[in-house]
Amino acid sequence: MRKSFHQKGQVIIILLLVMVVSLAVALSIVGRSINEISTSKKTEDSSRAFSAAEAGIEKVLKLATPPGVAVPVNFPNLATASAEFYKLPVGNNALEHPPIGKPSFAQFWFADPDKDNDPLDGVPDAFYGFASGGVKPLNTFNIYFGIPQAYTDAADKPAIEIDSIVWNTATATPRFESRRSWIETEEPTARGTNFTKCTSVDSSGDSNRVLTNNNTIESEFYCKHTISYASASENIATSSGVYLVMARVRILYSSLNHPVAVKPTGNANDVLPPQANIYKSTGEAGEAQRVLQVFRQREVMPHFFDFVLFSEAPINK
């Protein structure tokens, strides 16, 4: 019986096809394994970099290093971190609070909580605005708030409530007072409120730019408004007047989180007292890099103080 050469050729072709398919499957498995190993390595590096950044924040909190001085941190697993902090506000810049929503609030000190020559009077010294001449403090401040965007849903346009806590020495008995303002970015009639319409609303934020914190690039806000917390007749002299102690700001209506900032309305010498620190740490591991930033504010009252304020002196609301 004679063997067919055609049959031998078919066997070789089938064998080659099997080898090609097997090689393709093997290469696919190897490629997937390499990708999984690479992804696992990146995930591990990212986790180690984040942990290194956290450790950098903790080390800066522990060490008494001057502001702006980078603190290096090295770890046995070859991860590294570099962390630093700086005090806020810087000069005459605005002080920007991290974005807040309806359940939260932003607090800003206008009197220095670290300076109190007479602890028995119940109020800190170094009041806001005396640098304008030293005769009487400022009776206004600028507030910026809102994400600078064109809102497709009017319900997301924010309004705010500002609770200005003042120390009134013009009364027969000096006392703390709570003076509230409500600012609306919509037309007040649109939501049926009696709020004050914001004086400067800009969906692009271009006209509401201001230097905040330690930034060299101006931050953008949807609204800018000037708050008057005392009349000219009240704010008459250092010995008898109304002095702003702090302001607490709440976001109303909008379900989004919005940034809030305040800035003095006077000259370049008018500044807010030191009241917050920003800690920034950069962690690295392998090819991964993670940046962690912490905003830490001093002497912040609990949220329920918006509804019940405790004071040794009577409070007029």
Secondary structure in CASP SS format (residue, H / E / C, confidence):
PFRMAT SS
TARGET T0000
AUTHOR 0000-0000-0000
METHOD secondary structure of the structure
MODEL  1
M C 1.00
R C 1.00
K C 1.00
S C 1.00
F H 1.00
H H 1.00
Q H 1.00
K H 1.00
G H 1.00
Q H 1.00
V H 1.00
I H 1.00
I H 1.00
I H 1.00
L H 1.00
L H 1.00
L H 1.00
V H 1.00
M H 1.00
V H 1.00
V H 1.00
S H 1.00
L H 1.00
A H 1.00
V H 1.00
A H 1.00
L H 1.00
S H 1.00
I H 1.00
V H 1.00
G H 1.00
R H 1.00
S H 1.00
I H 1.00
N H 1.00
E H 1.00
I H 1.00
S H 1.00
T H 1.00
S H 1.00
K H 1.00
K H 1.00
T H 1.00
E H 1.00
D H 1.00
S H 1.00
S H 1.00
R H 1.00
A H 1.00
F H 1.00
S H 1.00
A H 1.00
A H 1.00
E H 1.00
A H 1.00
G H 1.00
I H 1.00
E H 1.00
K H 1.00
V H 1.00
L H 1.00
K H 1.00
L C 1.00
A C 1.00
T C 1.00
P C 1.00
P C 1.00
G C 1.00
V C 1.00
A C 1.00
V E 1.00
P E 1.00
V E 1.00
N E 1.00
F C 1.00
P C 1.00
N C 1.00
L C 1.00
A C 1.00
T E 1.00
A E 1.00
S E 1.00
A E 1.00
E E 1.00
F E 1.00
Y E 1.00
K E 1.00
L E 1.00
P C 1.00
V C 1.00
G C 1.00
N C 1.00
N C 1.00
A E 1.00
L E 1.00
E E 1.00
H E 1.00
P E 1.00
P E 1.00
I E 1.00
G C 1.00
K C 1.00
P C 1.00
S C 1.00
F C 1.00
A E 1.00
Q E 1.00
F E 1.00
W E 1.00
F C 1.00
A C 1.00
D C 1.00
P C 1.00
D C 1.00
K C 1.00
D C 1.00
N C 1.00
D C 1.00
P H 1.00
L H 1.00
D H 1.00
G C 1.00
V C 1.00
P C 1.00
D C 1.00
A C 1.00
F C 1.00
Y C 1.00
G C 1.00
F H 1.00
A H 1.00
S H 1.00
G C 1.00
G C 1.00
V C 1.00
K C 1.00
P C 1.00
L C 1.00
N C 1.00
T E 1.00
F E 1.00
N E 1.00
I E 1.00
Y E 1.00
F E 1.00
G C 1.00
I C 1.00
P C 1.00
Q C 1.00
A C 1.00
Y C 1.00
T C 1.00
D C 1.00
A H 1.00
A H 1.00
D H 1.00
K C 1.00
P C 1.00
A E 1.00
I E 1.00
E E 1.00
I E 1.00
D E 1.00
S E 1.00
I E 1.00
V E 1.00
W E 1.00
N E 1.00
T C 1.00
A C 1.00
T C 1.00
A C 1.00
T C 1.00
P C 1.00
R E 1.00
F E 1.00
E E 1.00
S E 1.00
R E 1.00
R E 1.00
S E 1.00
W E 1.00
I E 1.00
E E 1.00
T C 1.00
E C 1.00
E C 1.00
P H 1.00
T H 1.00
A H 1.00
R H 1.00
G C 1.00
T C 1.00
N C 1.00
F C 1.00
T E 1.00
K E 1.00
C C 1.00
T C 1.00
S E 1.00
V E 1.00
D C 1.00
S C 1.00
S C 1.00
G C 1.00
D C 1.00
S C 1.00
N C 1.00
R E 1.00
V E 1.00
L C 1.00
T E 1.00
N C 1.00
N C 1.00
N C 1.00
T C 1.00
I C 1.00
E C 1.00
S E 1.00
E E 1.00
F C 1.00
Y C 1.00
C E 1.00
K E 1.00
H E 1.00
T E 1.00
I E 1.00
S E 1.00
Y C 1.00
A C 1.00
S C 1.00
A C 1.00
S C 1.00
E C 1.00
N C 1.00
I C 1.00
A C 1.00
T C 1.00
S C 1.00
S C 1.00
G C 1.00
V E 1.00
Y E 1.00
L E 1.00
V E 1.00
M E 1.00
A E 1.00
R E 1.00
V E 1.00
R E 1.00
I E 1.00
L E 1.00
Y C 1.00
S C 1.00
S C 1.00
L C 1.00
N C 1.00
H E 1.00
P E 1.00
V E 1.00
A E 1.00
V E 1.00
K E 1.00
P E 1.00
T C 1.00
G C 1.00
N C 1.00
A C 1.00
N C 1.00
D C 1.00
V C 1.00
L C 1.00
P C 1.00
P C 1.00
Q C 1.00
A E 1.00
N E 1.00
I E 1.00
Y E 1.00
K E 1.00
S E 1.00
T E 1.00
G E 1.00
E E 1.00
A E 1.00
G C 1.00
E C 1.00
A E 1.00
Q E 1.00
R E 1.00
V E 1.00
L E 1.00
Q E 1.00
V E 1.00
F E 1.00
R E 1.00
Q E 1.00
R C 1.00
E C 1.00
V C 1.00
M C 1.00
P C 1.00
H H 1.00
F H 1.00
F H 1.00
D H 1.00
F C 1.00
V C 1.00
L C 1.00
F C 1.00
S C 1.00
E C 1.00
A C 1.00
P C 1.00
I E 1.00
N E 1.00
K C 1.00
END
